[in-house]
Amino acid sequence: MMTLLTFAHPADAATTPHPRSDEWWFSVWGVESDVWPVTRGAGVTVAVLDSGVNAALPELSGAVVKGTDTTGERTDGRRDLDDHDGGHGTAMAALIVGQGGGRTGFVGIAPEAKILPIHDTSRLGDRNGAFESYAKAIRFATDYGAKVINMSQGITSAAMEGHCDSGVQDAISYAADHDVVVVASAGNNGDTSNWPQLPGSCAGVLAVGAIDPELRPWKGTQRQPYVAVSAPGAKIPSIGKKGELFPDGEGTSASAALTSGAVALIRSRNPQMPARTVVQRLIATARPLGGPGWNDQTGYGAIQITSAMNPERHPVPASAPNPVYAALDKWRSTRYGTPAQPTPVSSAQKQGQSGSTGLPLVLGGVGTIVLVVLIGVVISRRRGRGSTSGKASRGL
């Protein structure tokens, strides 16, 4: 049986992690000044469906519980098996729950949350059946206590009915029924092919676009009708699976991971708030970019954590638009004849247990695999000297 989510208690100042100066989203979101005095994500587990996570790094010490592997490898998710991008899953986990320390001192926005690592096929192409792997991973995350699922990855869905594989869509519906927020990257080829990519294009997924420190759309962020909100995704430092720093990354994978961290903060602060309401509030309180209303690069705008997590100061009417769940309800109506209603968590559900050498010059891009299935990559990282420290001109 899953434990009840609890409110976070501010830690002693002596133990408070301090983000790097180049983690520009901390000041833009007022994380240290406005968010952390209220919550740091305690009581919330975030599932990271990716290449696995190197739980041995000091930056992630104590923050990664036992997960699983849906590719056939016999791991518990606490090893990063990414040999192509240098540690994609580790980088995403650090953005969410980084503890500081180590060689990089990297800090995540929800350092008291926990990561449930699940190794799926996102870095392996379709070798082991990507869709089946994704569906199993989503269901495992749901059954093992995750309240947020992060999928910083993508496969083209241009030729699919409804722009989603049926098995993956069923799994997403299952997660929604069990009060889980599913977050995914919007995609990184908005300035080239701009093909829709699942899981971002699936109904019921909060798809996130990328913005830079000036709150402008990142050039590669996808232009698609499924983009719901946006978050930082340019000039992003990150860490590799061996603890090295990549100072200047870009891509919607970082945007999704940071949004998943934001969801963890919101759910920790509001343990009784349903997933559907969390998503509705993120959309309703987002800061519009590029004009009023929605656009296909940044959705309803840049998420604002302090507004979304505080329903007393920032009320949102129940009638406010919620296109993410409206799309899911429409899919359910088509499939079942009536929208399914969220079901209570089963007593059989289990709580997640507590728990390289030469990296490529560029992490990211889009790789082509068999039968014109494109693996959409979520963040690109480039080697460089020093670190970036882009400053936002406007707050969120």
Secondary structure as a PSIPRED ss2 file (coil, helix, strand):
# PSIPRED VFORMAT (PSIPRED V4.0)

   1 M C   1.000  0.000  0.000
   2 M C   1.000  0.000  0.000
   3 T C   1.000  0.000  0.000
   4 L C   1.000  0.000  0.000
   5 L C   1.000  0.000  0.000
   6 T C   1.000  0.000  0.000
   7 F C   1.000  0.000  0.000
   8 A C   1.000  0.000  0.000
   9 H C   1.000  0.000  0.000
  10 P C   1.000  0.000  0.000
  11 A C   1.000  0.000  0.000
  12 D C   1.000  0.000  0.000
  13 A H   0.000  1.000  0.000
  14 A H   0.000  1.000  0.000
  15 T H   0.000  1.000  0.000
  16 T C   1.000  0.000  0.000
  17 P C   1.000  0.000  0.000
  18 H C   1.000  0.000  0.000
  19 P C   1.000  0.000  0.000
  20 R C   1.000  0.000  0.000
  21 S C   1.000  0.000  0.000
  22 D C   1.000  0.000  0.000
  23 E C   1.000  0.000  0.000
  24 W C   1.000  0.000  0.000
  25 W H   0.000  1.000  0.000
  26 F H   0.000  1.000  0.000
  27 S H   0.000  1.000  0.000
  28 V H   0.000  1.000  0.000
  29 W H   0.000  1.000  0.000
  30 G C   1.000  0.000  0.000
  31 V H   0.000  1.000  0.000
  32 E H   0.000  1.000  0.000
  33 S H   0.000  1.000  0.000
  34 D H   0.000  1.000  0.000
  35 V H   0.000  1.000  0.000
  36 W C   1.000  0.000  0.000
  37 P C   1.000  0.000  0.000
  38 V C   1.000  0.000  0.000
  39 T C   1.000  0.000  0.000
  40 R C   1.000  0.000  0.000
  41 G C   1.000  0.000  0.000
  42 A C   1.000  0.000  0.000
  43 G C   1.000  0.000  0.000
  44 V C   1.000  0.000  0.000
  45 T E   0.000  0.000  1.000
  46 V E   0.000  0.000  1.000
  47 A E   0.000  0.000  1.000
  48 V E   0.000  0.000  1.000
  49 L E   0.000  0.000  1.000
  50 D E   0.000  0.000  1.000
  51 S C   1.000  0.000  0.000
  52 G C   1.000  0.000  0.000
  53 V C   1.000  0.000  0.000
  54 N C   1.000  0.000  0.000
  55 A C   1.000  0.000  0.000
  56 A C   1.000  0.000  0.000
  57 L C   1.000  0.000  0.000
  58 P H   0.000  1.000  0.000
  59 E H   0.000  1.000  0.000
  60 L H   0.000  1.000  0.000
  61 S C   1.000  0.000  0.000
  62 G C   1.000  0.000  0.000
  63 A C   1.000  0.000  0.000
  64 V E   0.000  0.000  1.000
  65 V C   1.000  0.000  0.000
  66 K C   1.000  0.000  0.000
  67 G C   1.000  0.000  0.000
  68 T E   0.000  0.000  1.000
  69 D E   0.000  0.000  1.000
  70 T C   1.000  0.000  0.000
  71 T C   1.000  0.000  0.000
  72 G C   1.000  0.000  0.000
  73 E C   1.000  0.000  0.000
  74 R C   1.000  0.000  0.000
  75 T C   1.000  0.000  0.000
  76 D C   1.000  0.000  0.000
  77 G C   1.000  0.000  0.000
  78 R C   1.000  0.000  0.000
  79 R C   1.000  0.000  0.000
  80 D C   1.000  0.000  0.000
  81 L C   1.000  0.000  0.000
  82 D C   1.000  0.000  0.000
  83 D C   1.000  0.000  0.000
  84 H C   1.000  0.000  0.000
  85 D C   1.000  0.000  0.000
  86 G C   1.000  0.000  0.000
  87 G C   1.000  0.000  0.000
  88 H H   0.000  1.000  0.000
  89 G H   0.000  1.000  0.000
  90 T H   0.000  1.000  0.000
  91 A H   0.000  1.000  0.000
  92 M H   0.000  1.000  0.000
  93 A H   0.000  1.000  0.000
  94 A H   0.000  1.000  0.000
  95 L H   0.000  1.000  0.000
  96 I H   0.000  1.000  0.000
  97 V H   0.000  1.000  0.000
  98 G C   1.000  0.000  0.000
  99 Q E   0.000  0.000  1.000
 100 G C   1.000  0.000  0.000
 101 G C   1.000  0.000  0.000
 102 G C   1.000  0.000  0.000
 103 R C   1.000  0.000  0.000
 104 T C   1.000  0.000  0.000
 105 G C   1.000  0.000  0.000
 106 F C   1.000  0.000  0.000
 107 V E   0.000  0.000  1.000
 108 G C   1.000  0.000  0.000
 109 I C   1.000  0.000  0.000
 110 A C   1.000  0.000  0.000
 111 P C   1.000  0.000  0.000
 112 E C   1.000  0.000  0.000
 113 A C   1.000  0.000  0.000
 114 K E   0.000  0.000  1.000
 115 I E   0.000  0.000  1.000
 116 L E   0.000  0.000  1.000
 117 P E   0.000  0.000  1.000
 118 I E   0.000  0.000  1.000
 119 H E   0.000  0.000  1.000
 120 D C   1.000  0.000  0.000
 121 T C   1.000  0.000  0.000
 122 S C   1.000  0.000  0.000
 123 R C   1.000  0.000  0.000
 124 L C   1.000  0.000  0.000
 125 G C   1.000  0.000  0.000
 126 D C   1.000  0.000  0.000
 127 R C   1.000  0.000  0.000
 128 N C   1.000  0.000  0.000
 129 G C   1.000  0.000  0.000
 130 A H   0.000  1.000  0.000
 131 F H   0.000  1.000  0.000
 132 E H   0.000  1.000  0.000
 133 S H   0.000  1.000  0.000
 134 Y H   0.000  1.000  0.000
 135 A H   0.000  1.000  0.000
 136 K H   0.000  1.000  0.000
 137 A H   0.000  1.000  0.000
 138 I H   0.000  1.000  0.000
 139 R H   0.000  1.000  0.000
 140 F H   0.000  1.000  0.000
 141 A H   0.000  1.000  0.000
 142 T H   0.000  1.000  0.000
 143 D H   0.000  1.000  0.000
 144 Y C   1.000  0.000  0.000
 145 G C   1.000  0.000  0.000
 146 A C   1.000  0.000  0.000
 147 K C   1.000  0.000  0.000
 148 V E   0.000  0.000  1.000
 149 I E   0.000  0.000  1.000
 150 N E   0.000  0.000  1.000
 151 M E   0.000  0.000  1.000
 152 S C   1.000  0.000  0.000
 153 Q C   1.000  0.000  0.000
 154 G E   0.000  0.000  1.000
 155 I E   0.000  0.000  1.000
 156 T E   0.000  0.000  1.000
 157 S C   1.000  0.000  0.000
 158 A C   1.000  0.000  0.000
 159 A C   1.000  0.000  0.000
 160 M C   1.000  0.000  0.000
 161 E H   0.000  1.000  0.000
 162 G H   0.000  1.000  0.000
 163 H H   0.000  1.000  0.000
 164 C C   1.000  0.000  0.000
 165 D C   1.000  0.000  0.000
 166 S H   0.000  1.000  0.000
 167 G H   0.000  1.000  0.000
 168 V H   0.000  1.000  0.000
 169 Q H   0.000  1.000  0.000
 170 D H   0.000  1.000  0.000
 171 A H   0.000  1.000  0.000
 172 I H   0.000  1.000  0.000
 173 S H   0.000  1.000  0.000
 174 Y H   0.000  1.000  0.000
 175 A H   0.000  1.000  0.000
 176 A H   0.000  1.000  0.000
 177 D H   0.000  1.000  0.000
 178 H C   1.000  0.000  0.000
 179 D C   1.000  0.000  0.000
 180 V C   1.000  0.000  0.000
 181 V E   0.000  0.000  1.000
 182 V E   0.000  0.000  1.000
 183 V E   0.000  0.000  1.000
 184 A E   0.000  0.000  1.000
 185 S E   0.000  0.000  1.000
 186 A C   1.000  0.000  0.000
 187 G C   1.000  0.000  0.000
 188 N C   1.000  0.000  0.000
 189 N C   1.000  0.000  0.000
 190 G C   1.000  0.000  0.000
 191 D C   1.000  0.000  0.000
 192 T C   1.000  0.000  0.000
 193 S C   1.000  0.000  0.000
 194 N C   1.000  0.000  0.000
 195 W C   1.000  0.000  0.000
 196 P C   1.000  0.000  0.000
 197 Q E   0.000  0.000  1.000
 198 L E   0.000  0.000  1.000
 199 P C   1.000  0.000  0.000
 200 G C   1.000  0.000  0.000
 201 S C   1.000  0.000  0.000
 202 C C   1.000  0.000  0.000
 203 A C   1.000  0.000  0.000
 204 G C   1.000  0.000  0.000
 205 V C   1.000  0.000  0.000
 206 L E   0.000  0.000  1.000
 207 A E   0.000  0.000  1.000
 208 V E   0.000  0.000  1.000
 209 G E   0.000  0.000  1.000
 210 A E   0.000  0.000  1.000
 211 I E   0.000  0.000  1.000
 212 D C   1.000  0.000  0.000
 213 P C   1.000  0.000  0.000
 214 E C   1.000  0.000  0.000
 215 L C   1.000  0.000  0.000
 216 R C   1.000  0.000  0.000
 217 P E   0.000  0.000  1.000
 218 W C   1.000  0.000  0.000
 219 K C   1.000  0.000  0.000
 220 G C   1.000  0.000  0.000
 221 T C   1.000  0.000  0.000
 222 Q C   1.000  0.000  0.000
 223 R C   1.000  0.000  0.000
 224 Q C   1.000  0.000  0.000
 225 P C   1.000  0.000  0.000
 226 Y C   1.000  0.000  0.000
 227 V E   0.000  0.000  1.000
 228 A E   0.000  0.000  1.000
 229 V E   0.000  0.000  1.000
 230 S E   0.000  0.000  1.000
 231 A E   0.000  0.000  1.000
 232 P E   0.000  0.000  1.000
 233 G C   1.000  0.000  0.000
 234 A E   0.000  0.000  1.000
 235 K E   0.000  0.000  1.000
 236 I E   0.000  0.000  1.000
 237 P E   0.000  0.000  1.000
 238 S E   0.000  0.000  1.000
 239 I E   0.000  0.000  1.000
 240 G C   1.000  0.000  0.000
 241 K C   1.000  0.000  0.000
 242 K C   1.000  0.000  0.000
 243 G C   1.000  0.000  0.000
 244 E C   1.000  0.000  0.000
 245 L E   0.000  0.000  1.000
 246 F E   0.000  0.000  1.000
 247 P E   0.000  0.000  1.000
 248 D E   0.000  0.000  1.000
 249 G E   0.000  0.000  1.000
 250 E E   0.000  0.000  1.000
 251 G C   1.000  0.000  0.000
 252 T H   0.000  1.000  0.000
 253 S H   0.000  1.000  0.000
 254 A H   0.000  1.000  0.000
 255 S H   0.000  1.000  0.000
 256 A H   0.000  1.000  0.000
 257 A H   0.000  1.000  0.000
 258 L H   0.000  1.000  0.000
 259 T H   0.000  1.000  0.000
 260 S H   0.000  1.000  0.000
 261 G H   0.000  1.000  0.000
 262 A H   0.000  1.000  0.000
 263 V H   0.000  1.000  0.000
 264 A H   0.000  1.000  0.000
 265 L H   0.000  1.000  0.000
 266 I H   0.000  1.000  0.000
 267 R H   0.000  1.000  0.000
 268 S H   0.000  1.000  0.000
 269 R H   0.000  1.000  0.000
 270 N C   1.000  0.000  0.000
 271 P C   1.000  0.000  0.000
 272 Q C   1.000  0.000  0.000
 273 M C   1.000  0.000  0.000
 274 P C   1.000  0.000  0.000
 275 A H   0.000  1.000  0.000
 276 R H   0.000  1.000  0.000
 277 T H   0.000  1.000  0.000
 278 V H   0.000  1.000  0.000
 279 V H   0.000  1.000  0.000
 280 Q H   0.000  1.000  0.000
 281 R H   0.000  1.000  0.000
 282 L H   0.000  1.000  0.000
 283 I H   0.000  1.000  0.000
 284 A H   0.000  1.000  0.000
 285 T C   1.000  0.000  0.000
 286 A C   1.000  0.000  0.000
 287 R E   0.000  0.000  1.000
 288 P C   1.000  0.000  0.000
 289 L C   1.000  0.000  0.000
 290 G C   1.000  0.000  0.000
 291 G C   1.000  0.000  0.000
 292 P C   1.000  0.000  0.000
 293 G C   1.000  0.000  0.000
 294 W C   1.000  0.000  0.000
 295 N E   0.000  0.000  1.000
 296 D C   1.000  0.000  0.000
 297 Q C   1.000  0.000  0.000
 298 T C   1.000  0.000  0.000
 299 G E   0.000  0.000  1.000
 300 Y C   1.000  0.000  0.000
 301 G C   1.000  0.000  0.000
 302 A E   0.000  0.000  1.000
 303 I C   1.000  0.000  0.000
 304 Q C   1.000  0.000  0.000
 305 I H   0.000  1.000  0.000
 306 T H   0.000  1.000  0.000
 307 S H   0.000  1.000  0.000
 308 A H   0.000  1.000  0.000
 309 M C   1.000  0.000  0.000
 310 N C   1.000  0.000  0.000
 311 P C   1.000  0.000  0.000
 312 E C   1.000  0.000  0.000
 313 R C   1.000  0.000  0.000
 314 H C   1.000  0.000  0.000
 315 P C   1.000  0.000  0.000
 316 V C   1.000  0.000  0.000
 317 P C   1.000  0.000  0.000
 318 A C   1.000  0.000  0.000
 319 S C   1.000  0.000  0.000
 320 A C   1.000  0.000  0.000
 321 P C   1.000  0.000  0.000
 322 N C   1.000  0.000  0.000
 323 P H   0.000  1.000  0.000
 324 V H   0.000  1.000  0.000
 325 Y H   0.000  1.000  0.000
 326 A H   0.000  1.000  0.000
 327 A H   0.000  1.000  0.000
 328 L H   0.000  1.000  0.000
 329 D H   0.000  1.000  0.000
 330 K H   0.000  1.000  0.000
 331 W H   0.000  1.000  0.000
 332 R H   0.000  1.000  0.000
 333 S H   0.000  1.000  0.000
 334 T H   0.000  1.000  0.000
 335 R H   0.000  1.000  0.000
 336 Y H   0.000  1.000  0.000
 337 G C   1.000  0.000  0.000
 338 T C   1.000  0.000  0.000
 339 P C   1.000  0.000  0.000
 340 A C   1.000  0.000  0.000
 341 Q C   1.000  0.000  0.000
 342 P C   1.000  0.000  0.000
 343 T C   1.000  0.000  0.000
 344 P C   1.000  0.000  0.000
 345 V C   1.000  0.000  0.000
 346 S C   1.000  0.000  0.000
 347 S C   1.000  0.000  0.000
 348 A C   1.000  0.000  0.000
 349 Q C   1.000  0.000  0.000
 350 K C   1.000  0.000  0.000
 351 Q C   1.000  0.000  0.000
 352 G C   1.000  0.000  0.000
 353 Q C   1.000  0.000  0.000
 354 S C   1.000  0.000  0.000
 355 G C   1.000  0.000  0.000
 356 S C   1.000  0.000  0.000
 357 T C   1.000  0.000  0.000
 358 G C   1.000  0.000  0.000
 359 L C   1.000  0.000  0.000
 360 P C   1.000  0.000  0.000
 361 L C   1.000  0.000  0.000
 362 V E   0.000  0.000  1.000
 363 L E   0.000  0.000  1.000
 364 G C   1.000  0.000  0.000
 365 G C   1.000  0.000  0.000
 366 V E   0.000  0.000  1.000
 367 G E   0.000  0.000  1.000
 368 T E   0.000  0.000  1.000
 369 I E   0.000  0.000  1.000
 370 V H   0.000  1.000  0.000
 371 L H   0.000  1.000  0.000
 372 V H   0.000  1.000  0.000
 373 V E   0.000  0.000  1.000
 374 L E   0.000  0.000  1.000
 375 I E   0.000  0.000  1.000
 376 G E   0.000  0.000  1.000
 377 V C   1.000  0.000  0.000
 378 V C   1.000  0.000  0.000
 379 I C   1.000  0.000  0.000
 380 S E   0.000  0.000  1.000
 381 R E   0.000  0.000  1.000
 382 R E   0.000  0.000  1.000
 383 R C   1.000  0.000  0.000
 384 G C   1.000  0.000  0.000
 385 R C   1.000  0.000  0.000
 386 G C   1.000  0.000  0.000
 387 S C   1.000  0.000  0.000
 388 T C   1.000  0.000  0.000
 389 S C   1.000  0.000  0.000
 390 G C   1.000  0.000  0.000
 391 K C   1.000  0.000  0.000
 392 A C   1.000  0.000  0.000
 393 S C   1.000  0.000  0.000
 394 R C   1.000  0.000  0.000
 395 G C   1.000  0.000  0.000
 396 L C   1.000  0.000  0.000
